[in-house]
């Protein structure tokens, strides 16, 4: 399936959209002021060791200390012996080389590992390791063995470190592999020199910016063209492609049209849709996507789709379409962590298996590691998707200051009754000549109309006049009671 990659560059941010058959399949946004840390290597300082949690907090120079778990310490993961307690491995004030494996998300700091891995276009270099691994996406056993032997022939006898062969290496020539090896060697040599010369809290290596990661991670044999609307970025990518990726250079094009690139392909509209809670299906059904800190839930509904044959057939077709759309939404919104999907209940195992197979097939093109479990006893599908960066909603949005992220507001009537209770408390505690209610227009209108009698009765009961004043800057839940 041919795909286009669009890159929109401004001084403030870089946005990337992957388009297939005119439909946006992936969105990536990186802001200059808040570049991600995943892949970056630091010399950090241990600030606190927590034996009870078998973890440590490491200062890498950010606002919050980063988190290192005992399982992410390289010596514990690769010697085959029982895990050594963290208090025997680390001490406060100790300097160590660490790599960020997960960006700070919400209130949590970055997650670290002491196992270093440096990604090239065809290979991932593991300087502390010794084995050669192969991407699980390359399934043919003969091909896996062929790639392993080809790489071993290119490595020098005294070569240190291990490698993981990426999917894109399947069609690579010996020269391309040799260039990638040389590129990774140079990077690691530079990192070591900085580590020896530098001090704690030093940045030793930063992963490529988003536009260059496109060439390294996104481009494949299905990529037809890469359109960039910045001449400077176009030249940078051309130079990078010629030096390291060879085949990618001729697909890079500088877009110079008058119409904004993302408008031309309808990408701006897709970004707005990707922030909505409801996603409409072509059949008339719809999805409801709710993202919380712990997990994401996706609910499938038939909506206006009534089908033409039977009720079971209507449900089955809705679920099949939903399976494809959900897989796309996960990529589009960059949803990660635990994901619970509530497909419409199906009576037959045949239909359940067909929907699950369709879902797994749609997920196959996702670059992110994930696991999918079958239907639970409650009819839910549970899955996990590796979360390394913030979701699209967390990058572009903040919680609503009015509802504070609840997605709901108290009704004007509810606020009226809350004010009446507060007014009664104030009257019992303080002696005032008059009480004045400051509230939003909706609440004051409610007091003047439906609740006017209730307010008059309370005024008589406390024996003091009550006046009303509209505050246009107040939201529906805000109010004040002023003692006059």
Secondary structure, 3 states (H helix, E strand, C coil): CCEEEEEEECCCEEEEEEEECCEEEEEEEEEHHHCCCCCCEEEEEEEEEECCCCEEEEECCCCCCEEEEHHHCHHHHHCCCCCCCHHHHCCCCCEEEEEEEECCECCECCEEECCCCEECCCEEEECCCCCEEECCCCCCHHHHHHHHHHHHHHCCCCCCCEEEECHHHHHCCHHHHHHHHHHHHHHHHHHHHHHHHCCCCEEEECCCCHHHHHHHHHCCCCEEEEEECCHHHHHHHHHHHHHHHCCCHHHEEECCCCCCHHHHCCHHHHHHHHCCCEEECCCCCEEEEEECCCEEEEEEECCCCCCCCCHHHHHHHHHHHHHHHHHHHHHHHCCCEEEEEECCCCCCHHHHHHHHHHHHHHHCCCCCCEEEEEECCCCCEEEEECCCCCCHHHHHCCCCCCCCCCCCCCCHHHHHHHHHHHHHHHHHHCCCCEEEEEECHHHHHHHHCCCHHHHHHHHHHHCCEEEEEECCCCCCCCEEEEEC
